[in-house]
């Protein structure tokens, strides 16, 4: 009986403390939010040798759900592209290739704010499902000419045989809070986990294409 009384007394004593802690962790205001963002990415593709990196545009919308005062989940559908049109990389002596991808990205990110009272600096990580909206892998084959450059004797343009791939994301950022909006500035790194596959010639295995990307974005959250 004494043990039961002690348990009840301890529960009554610690219950207010536990309730206050839970209330402190709950997000203030609305749990849901939305916004828009835009920026640039610096992307390189690998086949497995690397293509020349290029800067490309990035734009999208953001949906967020506040888990606690210091954490939130973010869904950020966006459109971007990866290309190597400006400089063709040597495949081997006698050939070269060029790559162009356009994709719809669907990243899901977990964001954690480092400050407890003010949401200034944050880190985030997650994954992205990337759906191709357009793709072209151009392969050119040459012969060796004694005088002057030779035109390609064979030029092949292929689309990817699969339309989706998965990538991992990690990043950090700074959040500027105003009265009714916030302006996040985010720098993040993304790397492919799975490959886009392009048909190869002469019954060779498909060519797998992966990419890694550094991106810098800003926007407005409501």
C-alpha positions in Angstrom: 0.0 0.0 0.0 2.9 2.4 0.9 4.5 1.7 -2.5 1.3 2.5 -4.3 0.9 5.8 -2.4 4.6 6.7 -3.2 4.0 5.9 -6.9 0.9 8.1 -7.0 2.7 11.0 -5.2 5.7 10.8 -7.6 3.3 10.8 -10.6 1.5 13.9 -9.3 4.8 15.7 -8.7 6.5 15.0 -12.0 3.4 15.2 -14.2 3.4 19.1 -14.3 7.1 19.1 -15.2 6.5 16.6 -18.0 3.6 18.6 -19.3 5.6 21.8 -19.3 8.4 20.1 -21.3 5.9 18.8 -23.8 4.4 22.2 -24.2 7.8 23.8 -24.6 8.6 21.4 -27.5 5.3 22.0 -29.3 5.5 24.4 -32.3 4.0 27.8 -31.8 1.4 29.0 -34.3 0.5 27.0 -37.4 2.0 23.6 -38.0 1.7 23.8 -41.8 3.4 26.3 -44.0 4.2 26.9 -47.7 6.6 28.9 -49.9 8.5 29.3 -53.1 12.2 29.1 -53.8 14.7 29.5 -56.7 18.4 29.3 -57.2 21.2 27.7 -59.1 22.9 24.3 -59.0 26.5 23.3 -60.0 26.2 19.8 -61.3 28.5 17.1 -62.6 27.5 13.8 -64.2 29.5 10.6 -64.1 29.4 7.8 -66.7 31.7 6.6 -64.8 34.2 9.3 -65.9 33.1 12.8 -65.2 31.6 15.4 -67.5 32.3 19.1 -67.3 30.3 20.7 -64.5 27.8 23.4 -65.3 25.6 25.9 -63.6 21.9 25.4 -64.2 18.7 27.0 -62.8 16.5 25.5 -60.1 13.0 26.6 -59.1 10.2 25.0 -57.0 7.6 25.3 -54.2 7.9 24.2 -50.6 5.5 22.6 -48.1 6.5 22.3 -44.5 5.1 20.6 -41.4 6.4 21.7 -38.0 7.1 18.8 -35.7 8.5 20.7 -32.7 9.8 24.3 -32.2 13.2 23.2 -33.5 12.3 20.6 -36.2 10.2 20.4 -39.3 9.6 18.2 -42.4 9.8 19.7 -45.9 8.5 18.6 -49.2 10.1 20.7 -52.0 8.9 19.8 -55.5 11.3 21.5 -58.0 12.4 21.5 -61.6 16.0 21.5 -62.8 18.3 20.3 -65.5 21.7 18.7 -65.9 23.7 19.2 -69.2 27.2 19.0 -70.7 26.5 20.9 -73.9 29.2 23.5 -73.4 32.2 21.1 -73.4 32.1 17.5 -74.7 34.3 15.1 -72.7 36.5 12.5 -74.4 35.1 9.0 -74.2 38.2 7.5 -75.7 40.5 8.3 -78.6 38.1 8.5 -81.5 34.8 9.4 -79.7 33.0 11.8 -77.4 29.6 12.2 -75.7 27.3 14.9 -74.5 24.4 14.6 -72.0 21.2 16.5 -71.3 18.7 15.8 -68.6 15.6 17.7 -67.4 13.9 16.4 -64.2 11.2 17.0 -61.7 12.6 16.5 -58.2 10.5 15.4 -55.1 12.8 15.8 -52.1 11.6 15.1 -48.5 13.9 16.8 -45.9 14.1 16.8 -42.1 15.2 20.2 -40.9 16.6 20.9 -37.4 17.1 24.5 -36.1 20.2 25.0 -34.0 18.7 27.9 -31.9 15.9 27.1 -29.4 14.2 30.5 -29.3 15.0 32.0 -32.8 15.0 29.9 -36.0 18.2 31.2 -37.5 20.7 28.5 -38.4 19.6 25.0 -39.4 20.8 21.7 -40.8 18.8 19.3 -43.0 19.0 15.9 -44.6 16.8 13.6 -46.6 16.3 12.0 -49.9 14.8 12.8 -53.3 12.8 10.9 -56.0 13.9 12.3 -59.3 11.6 11.9 -62.4 13.0 12.6 -65.8 10.9 14.9 -68.0 13.5 14.8 -70.9 16.8 13.1 -71.6 19.3 12.8 -74.4 22.7 11.0 -74.5 24.6 11.8 -77.6 27.5 9.6 -78.6 29.8 10.5 -81.5 32.4 8.2 -83.1 35.3 9.4 -85.2 38.0 8.1 -87.4 41.5 9.3 -87.4 42.3 11.6 -90.3 45.8 12.5 -91.5 44.9 16.1 -92.4 42.4 18.1 -90.5 39.6 17.1 -88.1 37.2 14.5 -89.4 33.4 14.7 -89.1 31.8 12.0 -87.0 31.0 8.8 -88.9 28.3 7.8 -86.4 26.2 10.0 -84.1 23.7 8.3 -81.8 21.0 10.0 -79.7 19.4 7.9 -77.0 16.8 8.6 -74.3 17.1 7.0 -70.9 15.5 3.5 -70.6 14.4 4.3 -67.0 12.6 7.5 -66.0 13.5 7.8 -62.3 16.4 7.7 -59.8 16.9 8.3 -56.1 19.4 10.6 -54.5 20.6 11.6 -51.0 20.7 15.2 -49.7 22.5 17.1 -46.9 22.7 20.8 -46.3 22.7 23.8 -44.0 21.2 27.3 -44.1 20.3 30.5 -42.5 16.7 31.8 -41.9 15.8 35.5 -41.9 12.6 35.9 -39.9 10.3 38.9 -40.6 6.8 39.6 -39.3 4.7 37.4 -41.5 7.3 35.7 -43.7 10.7 34.1 -43.5 13.5 34.0 -46.0 15.6 30.9 -45.9 19.1 30.8 -47.6 20.1 27.2 -48.2 23.3 25.5 -49.4 23.1 21.8 -49.9 24.9 18.8 -51.5 23.1 16.0 -53.4 24.5 12.8 -54.8 22.8 10.0 -56.8 22.1 6.7 -55.1 20.7 4.9 -58.2 21.5 5.6 -61.9 19.7 6.6 -65.1 20.4 3.9 -67.7 21.1 4.7 -71.4 21.2 2.0 -74.1 24.7 1.1 -75.4 25.6 0.0 -78.9 26.8 -3.4 -80.1 25.0 -5.4 -77.3 27.1 -3.7 -74.6 25.6 -3.3 -71.1 23.6 0.0 -70.5 25.5 3.1 -69.6 24.7 4.2 -66.1 24.6 7.9 -65.4 24.9 9.4 -61.8 25.3 13.0 -60.7 26.3 15.1 -57.8 25.1 18.7 -57.2 26.0 21.7 -55.1 23.0 24.1 -54.9 22.3 27.6 -53.5 18.7 28.7 -53.1 16.6 31.3 -51.4 12.9 32.0 -51.3 9.9 33.1 -49.2 8.0 31.0 -46.7 4.5 32.0 -45.5 
